[in-house]
């Protein structure tokens, strides 16, 4: 079959088989960039915007060395992910995947945009992602599905032909994983709870946690739930942060979980040691000086909690926000601030 008559999926999968995921030793590789851009354009013509965005994203890997070509690939990738989010129903899994990839590409900040603008844009997208996950959970018929959307996260697989298949596991998933299989792409999607923790909306995170308390089965999740309770209830901060530190310290490598999820991160252990333990020392010393928790002025205690929360978000590359934008206002705002 000649290339002009091949479907974009066939062309893209053939490219993956031939290249095997390898990047050219010499870049920019203009021929490969143009090949991927042509595939992306075909997907765009048939309104398969996620796949078009992903192909443009792949082209970035071959455009290093030419900032103009790289910038064009990035701009087109962001435009396609945005188009997918805008046209996808709130319940659509393609929209979830597009928000996931939109966040990833903005976070790379290849064009060296103002970091504050990029941060705010990512925050808005994460809030939209959390809202869509909550809506999906509200319509879910099975407990495991609700737990995945709200608390644990899930795997989302597509065959590059418009089919989307979610997989829900008993464990919390590493949201950073992206895997390419035989004719399919698998994304790990972070839960609504963990997404809201990342943006610092602890009130919303606590509300989500209360909807599905039975899903907090891992040390990391239980640690974050305790931490959220500590931020929201200063009078219980010592107890809740102690609980969080203890849970995080136990979140060590688990071989059985690793066999299922394929990954493990020490981030929770590191956060417990570098953030929560020093914070507890401060809290306990202050309590000991007065012998009672009422010593804390509410405003001062909340300020300390916010400072501690800010340190955690910085360590986890997360930002704070309490503003909820709709998908249309988020897209308009981001286009206005980031498009050049």
C-alpha positions in Angstrom: 0.0 0.0 0.0 1.5 3.4 -1.0 2.0 6.0 1.7 -0.5 8.5 0.4 -3.3 5.9 0.8 -2.2 4.6 4.2 -4.1 5.6 7.4 -2.2 7.7 9.9 -2.3 4.9 12.4 -0.6 2.5 10.0 2.0 5.0 9.2 2.7 5.8 12.9 2.9 2.2 14.0 5.2 1.5 11.1 7.4 4.3 12.2 7.6 2.9 15.7 8.5 -0.5 14.5 11.2 0.8 12.2 12.8 3.2 14.7 12.2 1.1 17.8 11.9 4.2 19.9 15.5 5.2 19.0 16.4 8.9 18.5 18.8 9.9 15.8 22.4 10.3 16.9 22.6 13.5 14.8 19.9 16.1 15.3 17.9 17.9 14.1 16.6 15.0 12.0 14.5 17.1 9.6 13.3 14.1 7.5 11.9 12.4 10.6 10.4 15.6 11.9 8.6 16.1 8.6 7.4 12.5 8.4 5.9 12.7 11.9 4.3 16.1 11.2 2.7 14.7 8.0 1.3 11.8 10.1 0.0 14.3 12.7 -1.6 16.4 10.0 -3.6 13.4 8.7 -4.9 12.7 12.2 -5.8 16.3 12.6 -7.8 16.2 9.3 -10.0 13.5 10.7 -10.3 15.2 14.1 -8.2 12.7 15.9 -6.7 15.4 17.9 -5.0 13.4 20.7 -3.1 11.3 18.3 -2.1 14.3 16.2 -0.8 16.0 19.4 1.1 12.9 20.3 2.8 12.6 16.9 3.8 16.3 17.1 5.1 15.6 20.5 7.2 12.7 19.1 8.6 15.1 16.5 10.1 17.3 19.2 12.5 14.5 20.0 14.0 14.8 16.5 13.9 18.6 16.3 16.6 19.3 18.9 19.2 21.7 17.5 16.7 23.9 15.7 14.7 26.0 18.1 12.3 27.2 15.5 11.3 23.8 14.3 11.1 22.5 17.9 8.9 25.5 18.8 6.6 24.8 15.8 6.2 21.1 16.9 5.5 22.1 20.5 2.9 24.8 19.5 1.1 22.3 17.2 1.2 19.6 19.9 -0.3 22.0 22.5 -2.9 23.1 20.0 -4.0 19.5 19.3 -4.2 18.5 22.9 -6.2 21.7 23.6 -8.6 20.8 20.7 -9.1 17.4 22.1 -9.9 18.7 25.5 -12.3 21.3 24.1 -14.2 18.8 21.9 -14.2 15.8 24.3 -17.2 15.4 26.6 -16.6 15.9 30.3 -16.9 12.1 30.6 -14.6 11.3 27.7 -11.4 9.4 28.4 -9.7 11.0 25.5 -10.1 14.3 27.2 -8.4 12.9 30.3 -5.5 11.6 28.3 -5.2 15.0 26.5 -5.1 16.9 29.7 -2.4 14.5 31.0 -0.2 15.1 27.9 -1.0 18.9 27.8 0.3 19.1 31.4 3.4 17.1 30.6 4.4 19.2 27.6 3.7 22.5 29.3 5.9 21.4 32.2 8.9 20.8 29.9 8.8 24.5 29.0 11.0 24.0 25.9 10.5 27.6 24.9 11.6 29.1 28.2 8.3 30.9 28.8 7.8 32.8 32.1 7.8 30.1 34.8 5.0 31.8 36.7 2.8 31.8 33.6 3.6 28.1 33.0 2.9 27.3 36.6 -0.4 28.9 36.6 -1.4 27.2 33.3 -0.5 23.8 34.6 -2.4 24.5 37.8 -5.5 25.4 35.8 -5.2 22.2 33.7 -4.7 20.0 36.8 -7.9 21.5 38.4 -9.8 20.7 35.2 -8.4 17.2 35.2 -9.5 16.7 38.9 -13.0 17.9 38.1 -13.4 15.5 35.2 -12.2 12.6 37.2 -14.7 13.4 40.0 -17.4 13.5 37.3 -16.3 10.1 36.0 -16.4 8.7 39.5 -19.9 10.0 40.1 -21.1 7.9 37.1 -19.1 4.8 37.9 -21.0 1.7 38.7 -18.2 -0.3 40.4 -16.4 0.5 43.6 -12.9 -0.3 42.1 -13.6 2.1 39.3 -14.6 4.9 41.7 -11.5 4.2 43.8 -9.3 4.5 40.7 -10.8 7.8 39.5 -10.9 9.4 43.0 -8.0 7.9 45.0 -5.6 5.5 43.4 -5.3 6.5 39.8 -5.5 4.2 36.8 -3.9 3.0 33.6 -5.4 4.3 30.3 -4.6 2.4 27.1 -5.4 3.4 23.5 -4.8 1.6 20.3 -4.4 4.8 18.2 -7.7 3.9 16.5 -10.1 5.8 18.9 -10.5 3.0 21.5 -9.8 3.9 25.1 -9.5 1.2 27.8 -9.0 2.1 31.5 -7.5 -0.5 33.9 -7.9 -0.2 37.7 -5.4 -1.7 40.1 -5.3 -2.2 43.8 -2.2 0.0 44.1 -1.6 3.7 43.6 0.1 4.3 40.3 3.2 6.4 39.4 1.6 9.2 37.4 4.8 9.8 35.5 4.8 6.6 33.5 4.1 6.5 29.7 4.6 3.1 28.0 4.4 2.2 24.3 3.4 -1.4 23.6 2.6 -3.4 20.5 0.2 -1.0 18.7 -0.9 0.8 21.8 0.0 3.6 24.2 -0.5 3.3 28.0 -0.7 6.4 30.2 -0.8 6.3 34.0 -3.4 8.8 35.2 -3.2 10.4 38.6 -6.3 10.3 40.8 -8.5 13.3 41.6 -7.2 13.2 45.3 -3.5 13.3 44.4 -4.1 16.0 41.7 -5.9 18.2 44.2 -3.1 17.7 46.7 -0.6 18.8 44.0 -2.4 22.1 43.5 -2.8 22.6 47.2 -6.6 22.5 47.3 -6.8 20.6 50.6 -10.4 21.3 51.2 -11.4 19.7 47.9 -8.9 16.8 48.4 -10.5 16.1 51.8 -13.9 16.1 50.3 -12.8 13.6 47.7 -11.2 11.4 50.4 -14.4 11.3 52.3 -16.3 9.9 49.2 -14.1 6.8 49.1 -12.3 6.2 52.4 -11.9 2.5 51.8 -9.5 3.1 48.9 -6.7 4.4 51.1 -4.9 1.1 51.3 -1.3 2.1 50.6 1.2 3.8 53.0 1.6 6.8 50.6 -2.1 7.5 50.2 -2.7 7.2 54.0 0.2 9.5 54.6 -1.2 12.1 52.3 -4.7 11.8 53.8 -3.2 12.4 57.2 -1.2 15.4 55.9 -4.3 17.0 54.4 -6.1 16.6 57.7 -3.2 18.3 59.4 -3.2 21.3 57.0 -7.0 21.7 57.5 -7.0 21.2 61.3 -4.2 23.2 62.9 -5.2 22.0 66.4 -4.5 18.4 65.2 -1.4 19.2 63.3 1.1 17.4 65.6 -1.0 14.2 65.6 -1.8 14.3 61.9 1.7 15.2 60.7 3.1 12.5 63.0 0.8 10.0 61.4 1.8 11.2 57.9 5.5 10.9 58.7 5.0 7.4 60.0 3.1 6.3 57.0 5.6 7.8 54.5 8.5 6.1 56.4 6.8 2.8 55.7 6.3 3.4 52.0 9.4 1.4 51.0 10.0 -0.8 48.0 7.4 -3.6 47.8 8.3 -6.4 45.4 4.8 -7.6 44.9 3.5 -4.2 44.1 6.4 -3.6 41.8 5.6 -6.6 39.8 2.1 -5.2 39.1 2.9 -1.5 38.7 6.4 -1.7 37.3 7.6 1.2 39.3 8.4 2.6 42.8 9.4 6.0 43.9 11.1 7.1 47.2 9.4 10.5 47.0 7.1 9.9 50.0 10.0 8.6 52.2 12.1 11.6 51.2 9.3 14.1 51.9 8.7 12.5 55.3 12.3 12.9 56.3 13.0 16.3 54.7 9.7 18.1 55.3 7.4 16.5 57.8 9.9 15.5 60.5 11.5 19.0 60.7 8.0 20.4 60.8 7.0 18.2 63.6 10.1 19.2 65.6 9.0 22.8 65.3 5.4 22.0 66.3 6.4 19.8 69.3 8.9 22.4 70.6 6.3 25.1 70.4 3.7 22.9 72.3 6.3 21.9 74.9 7.1 25.6 75.6 3.5 26.4 76.6 2.4 22.9 77.6 -0.8 23.2 75.6 -1.9 23.3 72.0 -4.0 26.4 72.5 -0.7 28.4 72.6 -0.9 28.6 68.9 -2.5 31.6 67.5 -4.8 30.3 64.7 -3.4 32.8 62.2 0.2 31.9 63.0 -0.5 28.2 63.0 -2.3 28.4 59.6 0.6 30.4 58.3 3.1 27.8 59.4 0.9 25.1 57.8 0.8 27.0 54.6 4.6 27.4 54.7 5.0 23.7 55.2 2.5 23.0 52.4 4.5 25.3 50.1 7.7 23.4 50.8 6.0 20.1 50.0 4.6 21.4 46.8 7.9 22.8 45.8 9.6 19.5 46.5 7.0 17.6 44.5 7.0 20.1 41.7 3.4 21.1 42.5 1.7 24.4 42.8 -1.0 25.9 45.0 -4.4 27.1 43.9 -8.1 27.3 44.9 -9.6 28.7 41.7 -11.6 26.3 39.6 -11.7 27.1 35.8 -14.0 25.4 33.3 -12.4 23.7 30.3 -13.3 26.6 28.1 -12.0 29.4 30.4 -8.8 27.4 31.1 -8.2 27.0 27.4 -8.8 30.6 26.6 -6.7 31.8 29.5 -3.8 29.6 28.5 -4.0 30.5 24.9 -3.9 34.2 25.7 -0.9 33.8 28.0 1.2 31.2 26.2 0.6 31.5 22.5 3.3 33.6 20.7 
